[in-house]
Amino acid sequence: MKVETFLPEDYRPAEDEPFMNDRQLEYFRRKLLAWKAELLADGRETIEGMQNGARNLPDIADRASEESDRALELRTRDRQRKLVSKIDAALRRIENGTYGYCEDTGNPISLRRLDARPIATLSLEAQERHERNERVHRDS
């Protein structure tokens, strides 16, 4: 059974505390759960809107515009579904003690990077190296 970690409302992880201590882990866990809840709520709204919004528009341009809007909305929801999977993976890393560490180097990922992108799995340096390699292989 996991004990709830006390976390003041204004808490922000700081570089001068031990990396990935209980408070930092709880901070990122809550941040990830809130983000996931927001994405899932958006998805429910989209589904409801699409179920209620099926209209038979006589004008072909209006119909085409509505279809285009729906396709864009579905692509957005698909990206969000993939994001929820990444959030779930980050929550699993919190549980197994690997959260906050670069998958390539094993070194800590900066707190600023994690705060901006809590699903990050690579340090900034490793991410840049990865992107450079992708560009080289794509251009080959």
C-alpha positions as CSV (number, residue, x, y, z in Angstrom):
1,M,0.0,0.0,0.0
2,K,1.4,3.4,-1.1
3,V,1.4,6.1,1.6
4,E,0.2,9.5,0.3
5,T,3.0,12.1,0.2
6,F,2.1,15.5,1.6
7,L,2.5,18.1,-1.1
8,P,1.9,21.8,-0.5
9,E,-0.2,23.4,-3.3
10,D,2.6,25.7,-4.4
11,Y,5.3,23.0,-4.4
12,R,7.7,22.9,-7.4
13,P,10.5,20.5,-7.7
14,A,13.9,22.2,-7.0
15,E,17.4,21.3,-8.0
16,D,18.7,21.5,-4.4
17,E,16.6,18.6,-3.2
18,P,17.4,14.9,-3.8
19,F,16.5,13.9,-7.4
20,M,13.2,12.1,-7.7
21,N,12.4,12.1,-3.9
22,D,8.9,11.2,-2.8
23,R,7.7,14.8,-3.1
24,Q,9.0,15.1,-6.7
25,L,7.5,11.8,-7.7
26,E,4.2,12.8,-6.2
27,Y,4.3,16.1,-7.9
28,F,4.8,14.5,-11.3
29,R,2.3,11.7,-10.6
30,R,-0.4,14.3,-9.9
31,K,0.6,16.4,-12.9
32,L,0.4,13.4,-15.2
33,L,-3.0,12.3,-13.7
34,A,-4.5,15.7,-14.2
35,W,-3.2,15.9,-17.8
36,K,-4.7,12.5,-18.5
37,A,-8.1,13.4,-16.9
38,E,-8.2,16.5,-19.1
39,L,-7.4,14.6,-22.3
40,L,-10.0,11.9,-21.5
41,A,-12.7,14.6,-20.8
42,D,-11.9,16.3,-24.1
43,G,-12.3,12.9,-25.8
44,R,-15.7,12.3,-24.2
45,E,-16.8,15.8,-25.4
46,T,-15.7,15.0,-28.9
47,I,-17.6,11.7,-28.9
48,E,-20.8,13.4,-27.6
49,G,-20.4,16.2,-30.1
50,M,-20.0,13.8,-33.0
51,Q,-23.0,11.7,-31.9
52,N,-25.2,14.8,-31.5
53,G,-23.8,16.7,-34.4
54,A,-24.7,14.5,-37.3
55,R,-26.5,16.8,-39.6
56,N,-27.7,16.4,-43.1
57,L,-26.5,19.6,-44.8
58,P,-27.9,20.3,-48.2
59,D,-25.0,22.5,-49.4
60,I,-22.1,20.4,-50.6
61,A,-19.5,23.0,-49.5
62,D,-21.0,23.0,-46.0
63,R,-20.9,19.2,-45.9
64,A,-17.3,19.1,-47.1
65,S,-16.3,21.7,-44.6
66,E,-18.0,19.7,-41.8
67,E,-16.3,16.5,-42.9
68,S,-13.0,18.2,-43.0
69,D,-13.6,19.5,-39.4
70,R,-14.5,16.0,-38.3
71,A,-11.4,14.5,-39.8
72,L,-9.2,17.1,-38.1
73,E,-11.0,16.4,-34.8
74,L,-10.4,12.7,-35.2
75,R,-6.7,13.2,-36.0
76,T,-6.4,15.4,-32.9
77,R,-8.1,12.7,-30.7
78,D,-5.9,10.0,-32.1
79,R,-2.8,12.1,-31.1
80,Q,-4.3,12.6,-27.7
81,R,-5.0,8.8,-27.4
82,K,-1.3,8.2,-28.1
83,L,-0.5,10.9,-25.5
84,V,-2.6,9.1,-22.9
85,S,-0.5,5.9,-23.6
86,K,2.7,7.9,-23.0
87,I,1.2,9.3,-19.8
88,D,0.4,5.8,-18.6
89,A,3.9,4.7,-19.4
90,A,5.3,7.6,-17.4
91,L,3.1,6.7,-14.5
92,R,4.4,3.1,-14.7
93,R,8.0,4.5,-14.6
94,I,7.1,6.4,-11.4
95,E,5.8,3.2,-9.9
96,N,8.9,1.1,-10.9
97,G,11.4,3.8,-9.9
98,T,12.8,4.7,-13.4
99,Y,10.9,8.0,-13.9
100,G,13.1,11.0,-14.5
101,Y,16.1,9.1,-15.9
102,C,17.1,9.1,-19.5
103,E,16.4,5.8,-21.3
104,D,19.6,6.2,-23.3
105,T,22.2,7.3,-20.7
106,G,20.6,6.5,-17.4
107,N,21.3,10.1,-16.3
108,P,18.7,12.3,-14.7
109,I,16.5,14.3,-17.0
110,S,16.4,18.0,-15.9
111,L,13.5,19.0,-13.7
112,R,12.8,21.9,-16.0
113,R,12.4,19.5,-19.0
114,L,10.2,17.1,-17.0
115,D,8.1,20.0,-15.7
116,A,7.6,21.2,-19.3
117,R,7.2,17.7,-20.8
118,P,6.5,15.2,-18.0
119,I,6.4,12.3,-20.4
120,A,10.0,12.8,-21.5
121,T,12.1,9.7,-21.6
122,L,15.3,11.2,-22.9
123,S,17.5,14.0,-21.5
124,L,17.7,17.1,-23.7
125,E,21.1,16.1,-25.0
126,A,20.0,12.6,-25.9
127,Q,16.8,13.9,-27.5
128,E,18.8,16.3,-29.7
129,R,21.2,13.5,-30.7
130,H,18.2,11.3,-31.5
131,E,16.6,14.0,-33.7
132,R,20.0,14.6,-35.5
133,N,20.3,10.9,-36.2
134,E,16.7,10.8,-37.5
135,R,17.4,13.7,-39.9
136,V,20.6,12.1,-41.2
137,H,18.8,8.8,-41.9
138,R,15.7,10.6,-43.3
139,D,17.9,12.6,-45.7
140,S,20.0,9.5,-46.8
